[in-house]
Amino acid sequence: MQKKIQTVKTLLDSLPFIRKFYGKTIVIKYGGSAQIDEKLKESFAIDILMLYMVGIKPVIVHGGGKRITEILNALNVKTEFKDGVRVTTQESIKIAEMVLSGEINKEIVNMLNQHGAKAIGINGKDMAFMKATSLVGYTGKITSVDGVFINKLLSENLIPVIAPIAAGDSPTHPGFNINADTAASEIAAAIGAKRVVFLTDTAGVLDENQKLISSLTAKEIEELKKRGVIAGGMIPKVDAALSAVRRGVEKAHIIDGRIEHSILLELLTSEGIGTEIKEK
């Protein structure tokens, strides 16, 4: 009986958050261990279905860098990184699109649909809704996102699952490979999302003592960068989060995707589990 009562209490705790997010859009960047581990894949699918069933509108932007590297290595295609960014060549952009838009995107779409959602897989070439120019080689910098197109899909009660490949500027251009964190941030801003959530393989943003920082403002982030507390691979994630909130997204969240049901724990409970980022 106590277990049943606790279950009811947990549901009641989530009600204010369900009410707050009802009818709102949440962009989720899906990557890291949550995208590889079978148990975490299942947990992710259930989280998305839960949001979908209670009237919240999820949009998924996924990565796939590890799998791209695996395929490139298997094909003896050299992989080069510059300042932490993959230098996508004309040869490797075709492979990146094959892996992201083909293998990974369709796996996520199928997983969600098998659980009872209505998901649709797309990339930036579809309706040319996401365009880019060259950042380095065929790794791109987003120049525009057509938020109307994504919101149209949401109005049809669909879950867009977006592979981060952007359209180029000509009919014969192979397109651009886009950092998934950046793509999630740009898409969240373009569609007027309520929140953007980044799944990572860390607990969130950590302080000097490796303890989780539950909430950060733009000013606090700049101070932590200057002190070297926020460094390395966390910098682009924090920058992507800040970019979104500076353009109208209420809050961004960096959470540990290695924890089962991390999305629900962050969005629909009082305590949360990661770092929330806001402008002030």
N, C-alpha and C positions, 0 to 999 in steps of 0.2 A: 504493500500500500504506500509506503514512504517513497518508493521509487516512482510510483505513478503520480504522487503529489509533486515530487520534484520535477517531473516531466511537464506538468501543468504550469508550475512556476516558471520554468524556462520559456514556455510558450507565451506566458503573460508578459515576461520581460521583453520579449521581441515585439510585442504589439505596438508600442509607441514608435518603434523604428520602421515597422511595416507601414504604419500610417504615414510617417514622414516621407518615405520613399515611394509610396503607392503612385503609380503613373509616371514616375520619374525614370530617367535613363542613367544607367551605371555602365561606364566603360571599364572593362577588365583586361589588363595585359596578362596573358597566360603564357608562362614559360618556366624554365628551370626544371627542378625535380618533379613539380606537379604535372609537367607535360610528358614525363618519361616513366615514372613509377606507376605500375598498374593500379595499385590501391589508391594512389592519389588522383589518378585519372578518374576513377569511379567517384571519389569524393567531390572532385571538381564538377562533374556532370550533375550530381545530386544538388550541389549548391546552386548551380545555374538554373536547374529545374525548379528549385524552391523559390528563387527570386521571380522567375517567370510565372509560376502558379499563383503567387500572391500579388500580382499586378505590377511588378517592377520590370523595367525594360532593360535587359542586359545586352551589351554589345561586346563581342570578344575580339581582341586583336592578339594574334599569337606570334611567337618567335619560332625558331627552329635552327639556330646557328650550329648546334652540336651535330645535328643530323646532316646539315649541308656540308660540314667539314668531313664527316664520315664518308659521304658519297664522293666528294672531291678527292679525298685520299685514295679511295678505292679505284677511281678513274685516273689516278696519277696526275691530277691537276693541282698545281701549286696554290697554297692558300697563304696570303700575306695580310698582315694587320698593320695599320698605321695609326698611332695614338689610340689604340684600342678599338679601332674601326676596321672591319673587313674591307679590303680593297677588292671590290667585285669587278672582274674583268668581263670582256664580251663573251668569253667562253663560260665563265662561271655564273653569269646572270641567268643563262638558260637553265643551268642546273639548280640554281637557287629558286627560280620560279617553279620548276618541276617538283622540287621537294616541298616548298612552302604551299603553293597553290594546289598541288596534286596530292601528294602523300599525306602531309600533316593536316592541311585544311579539311580534306574529306574525311579523315579519321575523326576529327573533332565533330564535324557536322553529323556523321553517322552515329557517334557516341551519344550526342544530345538527342537526336531523333529517336534512337532506340529507347531512350528514357521517357519519351513522350512529349518532348519539346518540338517546336517547328523552327529548325535552324536552316540557314542558307549560307553557302560558302561563296565568297567573292574576293577579288583583289582590286587594287586601284585602277586597273585597266578597264574593269567593268563600268560602263557609262563614263569612263575616264574621270571617275569621281575623285581620284587622288593623283595629282601631278607633281613632278619633281624635276630638278636640274641636278647636274653632277656635283657631288661633294668631293669624291675622289673616284675616278674611274666610273663604274656603273653602280657605285653606292651613291644614293641620292639624298638630296635635301628637299623636303616637301615645299612646294610653292603654293599649292591650293588644295583644299578639300571641299567637296560639294556635300555639305551637311544635309541639304534638302533630300538628296537621294537616300542617304542612310535613314533619315527620319521617315521617309516614305515606306521603307521596309518595316520599320518599327510600327508604323500605323496599320500595317497589314498583319500585325501580331507575329512577326518573324523575328528570329534572333540572328542578326548578321554576325558571321564568323569571318574575320578579315585577315587575309594574308598580306604582309607588308611589302607588296610590290606595287610601285607607282608607275603611271604612264609617262612616256617620254613626250617629246614635242613634235614627232612626225609619225606617219602611219607605219614606217618600217623600223622605228626605234624599238629595241628589245625591252625597254623599261628599266627601272631602277630598283635595286634592293634597298629597303629602308630599315633603319633600326626600329625594332618593335616598340620600345619605350617611347621613342619620339612619335611614331605613328599613333600610338594610343593617346598621347597628349594632344596632338593636332586634331585628331578625330573628336575627342571629348570636347575641345573648345568649339569646333565647327558645328557640332550638333546640339550645343547647349546642355551638356550632360550635368547632372547633379553632382556626381562623384566620378573619380577615376581611381582604379585600384591596380597596383603593380604587384604581381606575385614574384617573389624572389627566393633565393636560397639562403637568406639571412633573416634574423628576427625582425629587422627593420633598421632604422638608423640608430647606431650605438654611440654612447659617450666615451670619454677617455678610459673608463673602467670597464668597457664592453657591456654596459648595461643599456637596456632598451630605453630610448627617449620616446615617450608616448605621443608628444605633440610638439610641433615646431612651426615657427613663423618664418617668413622670408628673411627678416633681419637676423634671427637666431641662426639660420642656415648659413648666411654669409659670414657670421662670426666663427662658426664651427669650421668652415672651409679655410678661413685665414689661419686658424690654429692647427690645421691639418687633421682635425678629428673626422671630418667628412673628406674622404680621399678615395683614390682609385676608382673602382667600378661603381661605387655608390654615387659619385658625382653626376654622371649622366642621368641616373634614375631620379635624383633629387632635382636636377635641372628640368627634366621632363615634367615632374610633378609641379614645380613652381611655374613653369610656362603655362600649364593648364589653369592653375588657380588665378594667375594674373590676367587671364582672358575669360573669366566668368565662371569657371567650375568652382563650386562651393568649397570642396576640400579634395585633396589627393591622399591616398593611403599607400604606404609601402609595407607589405606584410609577408610573413613567412609561408610560402606555398608548400613547405614540407609538412605543415600541420594539417591534419585532416579537417575538412570543413572550415578552412581558414577564412573564406569569404564571408560565410554566415557569422562566424565568431567576431569578425571585425565590424560588419555592418549592422548586425541585428542583436548585439548584446551591449550592455552598459559599459563594460570594461574595454572591449576590443582586445586585439592581440598585437598590433603593429604600431607604426608611426603615422599619425595623421599630420598633414601639411596644409597650412592655410596662409593667406596673404598677411594677415595681422592677428 
